[in-house]
Amino acid sequence: MCGIVGYIGKRDVAPLLLEGLQRLEYRGYDSAGIAVGGKSGLKTVKAKGRVRGLDDKLPKRFAGTSGIAHTRWATHGAPNDENAHPHLDAEGRVAIVHNGIIDNASELRAKLTADGVEFASETDSEVLAHLIGRDPADTLEEKVRHALRLVEGTYGIAVLHAGFPDRIVVARNGSPVVLGIGEKEMFVSSDVAALVSHTRQVVTLDDGEMATVKADDYRTYTTEGSRTSASPTTVEWEAESYDMGGHDTYMHKEISEQADAVDRVLRGRIDDRFATVHLGGLNLDAREARGVRRVKILGCGSAYHAGQIGAQMIEELARIPADAEPASEFRYRNAVVDPETLYIAVSQSGETYDTLAAVQELKRKGARVLGVVNVVGSAIARETDGGVYVHAGPEVCVVSTKCFTNTAVAFALLALHLGRIRDLSVADGKRIIAGLRELPGQIEEILANEDRIAELAAEYADAKSMMFVGRVRGYPVAREASLKLKEVSYVHAEAYPASELKHGPLALIEPAVPTVAIVPDDDLLEKNRATLEEIKARSGRILAVAHQEQEKADHTLLVPRNEVELDPILMGIPLQLLAYHSALALGRDIDKPRNLAKSVTVE
């Protein structure tokens, strides 16, 4: 959950590394550091806090043409200068940056301490620097390889060595590493965001793969030493995609981009002739699709909630039993893997460690696994049998908005595809397609009501806690809205099925605990209105998200009506704005909420 940047070439390295760190700061922002190789050896500067603090701390003379840098989200050890990366060996000749967790760090640390090594930090990562520095091998590649054989856990690393100034050695196991191919210069990063302003030609390492990067060349090989053939691919996103575009925050920019983002995920996929959609990347023919007896969707956080919406759509449109489960739970419960079940892994980054680990376990057991991801060429995209790209574009804010919405739309496409292969009628197929085409315009209509949502956010921002409730289709919307409010405003929030209120949570209802109720015009409308009655009877304040004014609600946010299966996609969008403006009213750091990072590449 950190950012790595590296460079080797002819240019002054420090400004390039700082620029890359700033683009990756959303991946971790507890501390940052930089190591530069020069004629006099390695020079390092580290600082607690944001990248701008590191920039202020750099001496005026900090020249070099090779270097590595890191922005950290703390796992082992408090956020401070000592625990910031890069970490050095005892002689100061090796510098490493590391993403991931070394599971046997305590054991290795004890052995090194017994051998007289003095540690400068509390981190697990520093172990690697000492292992590499003490290894007697003649090449840096061998030193790194020998060290990695001793560690258990996950890593994405980049290594500088004063004795080998012409190269950077990198390795990956469970945490992303990307090479950027330039003209007489090479880049290294954990995310293409740090590379796209300099090159769009990238090589993505696989787990168990290493690379040696020189200014005019690179080569890839396994941790066992066998050569691999990794060819560059072209990144589809431009550097401008990572800019704020005139908005005050990335979160606001990404909320405002949702109409265009949804248009992208639909573009070229609708088949009017057969009232279905084209999803060529599934690698699942009609006969195989008809053989699916159950669908299991796995994701974490917002991806899990989008999966819940997707499971309901698949059941409703394709009539296949479907459910969603946190990938972090699934991978540990020794689940029964059924050959007639289709598994779907959901991840914005395509690198979410728990989800990736679940995919690898499923593949080991012979399951068919599809991916629903945003990042082309990501680990989950490569390891699954096929899937759907959601084409949301880069999402920089830590909290997910446009990617969540596009993922839900991608599930609508998948549900329609499976439904039309099975028993969904042409008329229903056309109905869903018409609803999908309406989504971008309806999203614009919701966003045009932002001033009203901002007023309500200011009114409810003083709540000590908030309750979010919804039934069936509305429940995943309530869960995601609750998560958004917690993530970005730090207001405590809980989400429950509306029918569960009377089974315990109703005890919490009071004027200081408002309720946000998801009330679509569907067959459960009267049931939902009865829930509003229960809340009002206990003096609870109510903000309804609905298709029509709700008499028992104190306030109602109106949302355009679509097809009932697609309504959840729209009903979450005003609640993204509610969370945003609540955070704004409370003075929160909206793009970088405390204790959180964008890509969760550790357990």
C-alpha positions in Angstrom: 0.0 0.0 0.0 2.9 2.3 -0.9 4.4 3.9 -3.9 7.7 3.0 -5.6 9.5 5.2 -8.2 12.9 4.6 -9.8 14.9 6.1 -12.6 18.2 5.5 -14.4 19.4 7.6 -17.4 21.0 10.9 -18.2 18.6 13.4 -16.4 18.9 14.8 -12.9 17.0 12.2 -11.0 15.7 14.0 -7.9 13.0 16.1 -9.7 11.8 13.1 -11.6 11.5 11.0 -8.5 9.6 13.7 -6.6 7.2 14.2 -9.5 6.6 10.4 -9.5 6.0 10.3 -5.7 3.5 13.1 -6.0 1.5 11.1 -8.5 1.6 8.1 -6.3 1.0 9.8 -3.0 -2.6 8.5 -3.0 -1.1 5.0 -2.5 0.5 6.0 0.9 1.3 9.2 2.6 2.7 8.6 6.1 6.3 9.3 5.1 8.5 9.5 2.0 12.2 9.1 1.0 14.6 9.2 -1.8 18.0 7.6 -2.5 20.3 8.8 -5.3 23.4 7.2 -6.7 26.4 9.3 -7.4 30.2 9.2 -7.7 30.6 9.4 -3.9 28.1 6.6 -3.2 24.5 6.7 -2.1 22.8 9.8 -0.7 19.4 9.5 1.1 16.8 11.9 2.5 13.7 10.8 4.3 10.8 12.7 6.0 7.7 12.0 7.9 4.5 13.2 6.3 3.7 14.2 2.7 5.9 14.4 -0.3 6.1 18.2 -0.1 7.9 17.8 3.2 10.5 15.6 1.5 10.9 18.2 -1.2 11.5 20.9 1.4 14.1 18.8 3.1 16.2 18.0 0.0 19.6 19.8 -0.1 20.3 22.1 -3.0 23.1 19.9 -4.2 21.5 16.5 -4.5 22.5 15.5 -8.0 22.6 12.1 -9.6 21.3 10.2 -12.6 19.9 7.1 -10.9 17.7 6.7 -7.9 14.8 5.1 -6.1 12.1 6.7 -4.0 9.1 5.7 -1.9 6.0 7.0 -0.3 4.9 4.9 2.7 1.7 3.7 4.3 2.8 2.3 7.7 2.5 -1.4 8.5 5.5 -2.1 10.7 6.6 0.8 12.8 5.2 4.3 13.3 5.3 6.9 10.6 8.6 8.7 11.2 11.8 9.6 9.5 13.6 6.4 10.7 10.9 4.1 9.4 10.6 5.8 6.0 12.1 4.2 3.0 14.6 3.8 1.4 16.4 1.6 3.9 20.2 1.1 3.9 22.5 -1.8 4.8 25.0 -1.3 7.6 27.7 0.1 5.3 25.3 2.4 3.4 26.1 0.9 0.1 22.7 -0.8 -0.5 19.4 1.1 -0.7 16.0 -0.7 -1.0 12.4 0.4 -1.3 9.8 -2.3 -0.5 6.0 -2.6 -0.8 4.4 -5.6 0.9 5.0 -7.5 4.2 7.8 -9.9 5.1 6.1 -12.5 7.2 9.3 -13.9 8.8 10.9 -10.6 9.4 11.1 -11.1 13.2 13.0 -14.4 12.7 15.4 -12.9 10.2 15.9 -9.7 12.3 16.8 -11.9 15.3 19.4 -13.8 13.3 20.9 -10.6 11.9 21.0 -9.0 15.3 22.8 -12.0 16.7 25.4 -11.5 13.9 26.0 -8.0 15.1 23.7 -6.0 12.7 22.3 -2.9 14.2 18.9 -1.9 12.9 18.0 1.7 12.3 14.2 1.2 12.0 11.3 -0.8 13.3 10.3 -2.0 9.8 10.3 -5.5 8.3 11.7 -4.0 5.1 15.1 -3.1 6.5 15.8 -6.8 6.8 16.1 -7.0 3.0 18.8 -4.2 2.9 21.0 -6.1 5.3 20.5 -9.5 3.7 21.5 -8.0 0.3 24.4 -6.0 1.7 25.9 -9.0 3.5 25.6 -11.5 0.6 29.0 -12.3 -0.9 27.8 -12.9 -4.4 29.6 -11.1 -7.2 26.6 -9.6 -8.9 23.7 -7.5 -7.6 21.2 -9.8 -9.2 22.6 -12.8 -7.3 22.7 -10.8 -4.0 19.0 -9.9 -4.4 18.1 -13.4 -5.5 19.8 -15.0 -2.5 18.1 -12.5 -0.1 14.6 -13.2 -1.6 15.1 -16.9 -1.1 15.3 -16.2 2.7 12.1 -14.1 3.0 8.5 -15.3 3.2 5.7 -12.9 2.3 4.9 -10.3 -0.3 7.2 -7.8 -2.0 7.7 -5.3 -4.7 11.2 -4.0 -4.4 13.7 -1.8 -6.1 17.4 -2.0 -5.2 20.4 0.4 -5.7 23.9 -0.6 -4.9 26.9 1.7 -4.8 29.1 -1.0 -6.3 26.8 -1.4 -9.3 26.0 2.2 -10.3 24.8 1.3 -13.8 21.6 -0.6 -12.7 18.5 -1.0 -10.6 17.3 -4.4 -9.7 13.6 -5.0 -9.1 11.5 -8.0 -8.1 7.8 -8.8 -7.6 5.8 -11.2 -5.5 2.3 -10.1 -4.7 2.9 -6.4 -5.0 3.1 -4.6 -8.4 6.2 -3.5 -10.2 6.1 -1.8 -13.6 9.0 -0.8 -15.9 8.8 2.2 -18.1 10.7 2.1 -21.4 12.2 5.5 -22.5 14.8 6.8 -24.9 18.2 6.0 -23.3 16.4 6.1 -19.9 14.3 3.6 -17.9 11.7 4.1 -15.2 10.5 1.8 -12.4 7.2 2.2 -10.5 4.5 0.4 -8.6 1.9 2.2 -10.7 1.8 3.5 -14.2 0.5 6.8 -12.8 4.2 7.7 -12.1 5.3 6.9 -15.7 2.7 8.2 -18.1 4.1 11.7 -18.3 7.4 10.3 -19.6 6.5 7.1 -21.4 3.5 5.0 -22.3 5.6 1.9 -23.1 5.6 -0.4 -20.0 6.5 -3.9 -18.9 4.5 -5.4 -16.0 6.3 -8.0 -14.0 4.6 -11.2 -12.9 4.9 -12.7 -9.4 8.2 -14.5 -9.1 9.8 -12.3 -11.7 12.8 -9.9 -11.4 14.4 -7.4 -13.8 17.7 -5.6 -14.2 17.1 -2.0 -15.5 19.9 0.0 -17.1 19.7 3.3 -18.9 19.5 1.7 -22.4 18.3 -1.8 -21.7 16.3 -4.1 -19.4 16.1 -7.9 -19.0 13.6 -10.0 -17.0 14.1 -13.3 -15.4 12.6 -15.5 -12.6 13.9 -15.5 -9.0 15.5 -18.8 -9.9 17.5 -17.1 -12.7 15.7 -18.3 -15.8 15.3 -15.7 -18.5 11.7 -14.5 -19.3 10.4 -12.7 -22.3 8.4 -9.6 -21.2 7.3 -7.4 -24.1 6.3 -3.8 -23.6 2.6 -2.8 -23.9 1.1 0.7 -24.4 -0.7 2.3 -21.5 -4.2 3.5 -22.7 -4.4 6.5 -20.3 -2.8 9.9 -21.0 -0.9 11.9 -18.4 -3.7 14.5 -18.4 -6.0 11.8 -17.0 -4.2 12.1 -13.7 -4.6 15.9 -13.4 -7.4 17.6 -11.4 -8.8 19.3 -14.4 -9.8 22.5 -12.6 -11.5 20.7 -9.6 -10.5 21.3 -6.0 -10.1 17.6 -5.3 -9.7 14.4 -7.2 -12.9 13.0 -5.5 -15.0 15.8 -6.9 -13.4 15.4 -10.4 -14.1 11.7 -10.4 -17.7 12.1 -9.2 -18.3 14.6 -12.0 -16.7 12.3 -14.6 -19.3 9.5 -14.1 -21.5 10.2 -17.0 -18.6 10.0 -19.4 -17.2 7.0 -17.6 -20.5 5.1 -17.9 -20.7 6.0 -21.6 -17.2 4.5 -22.0 -18.1 1.2 -20.4 -21.1 0.9 -22.7 -19.5 2.0 -25.9 -19.2 -0.7 -28.6 -20.7 -3.3 -26.4 -24.5 -3.1 -27.1 -25.9 -5.4 -29.7 -29.3 -4.1 -30.7 -30.0 -6.8 -33.2 -30.1 -9.5 -30.6 -31.0 -7.3 -27.6 -27.8 -8.3 -25.8 -24.2 -7.1 -25.4 -20.8 -8.1 -26.8 -18.3 -9.1 -24.0 -15.5 -10.7 -26.1 -13.1 -10.7 -23.2 -15.1 -13.3 -21.2 -13.6 -16.3 -23.1 -16.9 -18.0 -22.2 -19.0 -19.4 -25.1 -22.7 -19.9 -25.0 -22.5 -23.6 -24.2 -20.2 -22.9 -21.2 -22.4 -20.1 -20.0 -25.4 -22.3 -20.0 -23.5 -24.8 -17.9 -23.0 -22.3 -15.1 -25.1 -23.3 -12.1 -24.0 -20.6 -9.6 -22.0 -17.4 -9.6 -19.8 -16.3 -6.7 -18.4 -12.7 -6.7 -15.4 -11.8 -4.6 -14.1 -8.4 -3.8 -13.1 -6.1 -0.9 -14.6 -2.8 0.2 -16.4 -0.9 -2.6 -15.6 -3.7 -5.0 -17.5 -6.1 -2.7 -20.5 -3.8 -2.6 -20.5 -3.5 -6.4 -20.4 -7.3 -6.4 -23.5 -7.4 -4.2 -25.3 -5.2 -6.8 -24.0 -7.5 -9.5 -25.1 -10.7 -7.8 -28.7 -9.3 -7.6 -28.7 -8.3 -11.3 -27.4 -11.8 -12.3 -30.1 -13.5 -10.3 -32.9 -11.2 -11.6 -31.8 -11.1 -15.3 -30.1 -14.5 -15.8 -31.9 -16.4 -13.1 -28.6 -18.0 -11.9 -28.1 -18.2 -8.1 -25.5 -15.6 -7.2 -24.0 -14.1 -4.2 -21.0 -11.8 -3.2 -18.5 -12.4 -0.4 -15.5 -10.5 0.9 -12.4 -12.0 -0.8 -10.5 -11.5 2.4 -12.9 -14.0 4.1 -13.3 -16.4 1.2 -9.5 -17.1 0.9 -9.3 -18.3 4.5 -12.4 -20.4 5.0 -11.4 -23.4 2.8 -14.5 -22.9 0.7 -15.9 -25.8 -1.4 -14.9 -25.0 -5.0 -17.6 -26.2 -7.3 -16.8 -26.9 -11.0 -20.2 -25.6 -12.1 -19.7 -22.3 -10.3 -18.4 -19.2 -12.1 -16.2 -17.1 -9.9 -15.8 -13.4 -10.5 -13.0 -11.3 -8.9 -13.6 -7.6 -8.6 -10.9 -5.0 -8.1 -10.4 -1.4 -9.2 -6.6 -1.7 -9.3 -6.5 -5.3 -10.3 -3.8 -5.7 -7.6 -5.9 -6.0 -4.4 -3.9 -8.6 -2.5 -6.7 -10.5 -0.8 -8.7 -10.7 -4.0 -5.6 -11.8 -6.0 -4.8 -14.5 -3.4 -8.4 -15.8 -3.7 -8.0 -15.9 -7.5 -4.8 -17.9 -7.1 -6.4 -20.3 -4.7 -9.3 -20.8 -7.0 -7.1 -21.4 -10.0 -5.1 -23.9 -8.0 -8.3 -25.8 -7.4 -9.4 -25.8 -11.1 -12.1 -23.2 -10.9 -13.1 -20.9 -13.8 -12.5 -17.3 -12.7 -13.4 -14.1 -14.5 -12.1 -10.6 -13.5 -14.0 -7.3 -13.4 -11.2 -4.7 -13.1 -10.3 -1.2 -14.2 -6.6 -1.4 -14.8 -5.6 -3.1 -18.1 -2.8 -5.6 -17.7 -3.1 -5.8 -13.9 -2.4 -9.0 -11.9 -6.0 -10.1 -11.6 -6.6 -9.3 -15.3 -3.6 -11.5 -16.2 -4.4 -14.4 -13.9 -8.1 -14.8 -14.6 -9.6 -16.8 -17.5 -11.2 -13.7 -19.0 -13.3 -10.8 -17.8 -14.6 -7.3 -18.3 -12.7 -4.1 -18.1 -14.8 -1.3 -16.6 -13.0 1.6 -18.4 -13.5 4.1 -15.6 -10.2 5.8 -16.3 -7.6 6.6 -13.6 -9.1 7.0 -10.2 -6.7 8.9 -7.9 -8.8 9.7 -4.8 -8.5 7.0 -2.2 -12.3 6.5 -2.0 -13.8 4.9 -5.1 -16.6 6.7 -6.9 -16.6 6.5 -10.7 -15.0 3.0 -10.6 -17.7 1.7 -8.3 -20.4 3.0 -10.6 -18.7 1.6 -13.7 -18.3 -1.7 -12.0 -22.0 -1.9 -11.3 -22.7 -1.0 -14.9 -20.3 -3.7 -16.0 -22.2 -6.2 -13.9 -25.4 -5.1 -15.6 -23.8 -5.9 -19.0 -22.7 -9.3 -17.7 -26.1 -10.1 -16.3 -27.8 -9.1 -19.6 -25.3 -11.2 -21.5 -25.9 -14.3 -19.4 -29.6 -13.7 -19.3 -30.0 -13.5 -23.1 -28.0 -16.7 -23.4 -30.5 -18.3 -21.0 -34.1 -17.3 -20.6 -34.3 -13.5 -20.7 -36.7 -12.4 -23.5 -35.9 -10.1 -26.4 -38.3 -7.6 -24.9 -36.6 -7.6 -21.5 -33.2 -7.4 -23.3 -34.4 -4.3 -25.1 -35.8 -2.8 -21.9 -32.5 -3.2 -20.1 -30.5 -1.8 -23.1 -32.8 1.3 -23.2 -32.2 1.7 -19.4 -28.5 1.5 -19.8 -28.5 4.1 -22.6 -30.4 6.5 -20.3 -27.8 6.2 -17.5 -25.3 8.9 -18.6 -28.0 11.6 -19.0 -29.6 10.6 -15.7 -26.3 10.9 -13.9 -25.8 14.4 -15.3 -29.3 15.2 -14.0 -28.3 14.0 -10.5 -25.0 15.9 -10.6 -26.8 19.1 -11.5 -28.5 18.9 -8.1 -25.2 19.2 -6.3 -26.0 22.5 -4.5 -29.0 21.0 -2.9 -27.0 18.0 -1.8 -24.3 20.3 -0.4 -26.9 22.1 1.7 -28.2 18.8 3.2 -24.6 17.6 3.9 -24.0 20.8 5.9 -27.2 20.2 7.9 -26.4 16.6 8.7 -22.6 16.9 9.2 -23.0 17.4 12.9 -24.5 13.9 13.4 -22.6 11.8 15.9 -23.5 8.8 13.8 -25.6 7.9 10.8 -27.7 4.9 9.9 -28.1 3.8 6.3 -30.9 1.4 5.4 -32.3 -0.3 2.3 -34.2 -3.4 1.2 -32.9 -5.9 -1.4 -31.6 -3.7 -4.2 -31.3 -0.8 -1.8 -29.1 -2.6 0.7 -25.8 -2.7 -1.2 -26.4 1.0 -2.0 -26.8 1.7 1.8 -23.6 -0.3 2.5 -21.6 1.6 -0.1 -23.0 5.0 1.1 -22.1 4.2 4.7 -18.6 3.2 3.7 -18.1 6.4 1.7 -19.2 8.6 4.6 -16.9 6.8 7.1 -13.9 6.9 4.7 -14.0 10.5 3.8 -15.7 12.4 6.6 -14.8 10.1 9.6 -18.5 10.3 10.8 -19.4 6.9 12.2 -22.0 5.1 10.1 -23.7 1.8 9.9 -25.7 0.1 7.1 -28.5 -2.5 7.7 -31.2 -4.1 5.7 -34.3 -2.0 6.5 -36.1 -5.1 7.8 -33.3 -5.7 10.3 -33.9 -2.4 12.1 -36.4 -3.8 14.5 -34.0 -6.7 15.3 -31.6 -4.5 17.2 -30.4 -1.3 15.5 -33.6 0.5 16.2 -32.3 1.0 19.7 -29.8 3.5 18.3 -32.4 5.7 16.7 -32.6 9.2 18.2 -32.5 12.8 16.8 -28.7 12.8 16.9 -28.5 9.7 14.7 -30.1 10.5 11.4 -31.1 7.8 8.9 -30.5 7.7 5.2 -33.2 5.5 3.6 -33.0 4.1 0.1 -36.6 4.1 -1.1 -37.0 3.2 -4.8 -40.4 2.9 -6.5 -40.4 -0.9 -6.7 -42.5 -3.7 -5.3 -41.1 -2.9 -1.8 -42.1 0.7 -1.7 -44.8 0.3 1.0 -42.5 -1.9 3.1 -39.9 0.9 3.0 -42.4 3.5 3.9 -43.3 1.4 7.0 -39.6 1.6 8.0 -39.8 5.4 7.8 -42.8 5.3 10.1 -40.8 3.2 12.6 -37.9 5.7 12.6 -40.2 8.7 12.9 -42.0 7.1 15.9 -38.6 7.2 17.7 -37.9 10.8 16.8 -35.3 9.9 14.2 -34.4 12.4 11.4 -34.7 10.9 7.9 -33.0 11.7 4.6 -34.7 9.7 1.9 -33.1 8.9 -1.5 -36.2 8.2 -3.7 -38.0 8.6 -6.9 -40.7 10.7 -5.3 -41.1 12.8 -2.2 -41.5 10.8 0.9 -44.0 12.3 3.4 -42.3 10.8 6.5 -38.8 12.0 5.5 -37.4 15.3 6.7 -35.7 15.6 3.4 -35.9 13.7 0.1 -33.2 13.6 -2.6 -35.0 12.8 -5.8 -33.3 10.4 -8.3 -34.5 9.8 -11.9 -36.3 6.5 -12.4 -34.7 3.8 -14.6 -35.5 0.1 -14.9 -35.8 -1.4 -11.4 -32.8 -3.6 -11.9 -30.6 -0.6 -12.8 -32.0 1.8 -10.2 -29.2 1.0 -7.6 -26.6 2.4 -10.0 -28.2 5.8 -9.9 -29.3 5.9 -6.2 -25.7 5.7 -4.9 -24.5 8.8 -6.8 -26.1 11.5 -4.7 -24.8 9.8 -1.6 -21.2 10.1 -3.0 -21.8 13.8 -3.1 -23.3 13.7 0.4 -20.1 12.1 1.7 -18.0 14.6 -0.2 -19.8 17.7 1.0 -20.0 16.3 4.6 -16.2 15.9 4.5 -15.8 19.4 3.0 -18.0 20.9 5.8 -15.9 19.1 8.4 -12.6 20.2 6.9 -11.3 16.7 6.1 -8.4 15.8 3.8 -10.8 14.5 1.1 -8.4 12.8 -1.3 -6.2 11.3 1.4 -8.3 10.1 4.3 -6.4 9.2 7.5 -5.2 5.6 7.8 -6.2 4.6 4.3 -4.5 4.1 1.0 -5.8 3.5 -2.5 -4.4 0.1 -3.5 -4.5 -2.5 -0.7 -1.6 -4.7 -1.8 -1.0 -6.2 1.7 -3.3 -8.2 4.0 
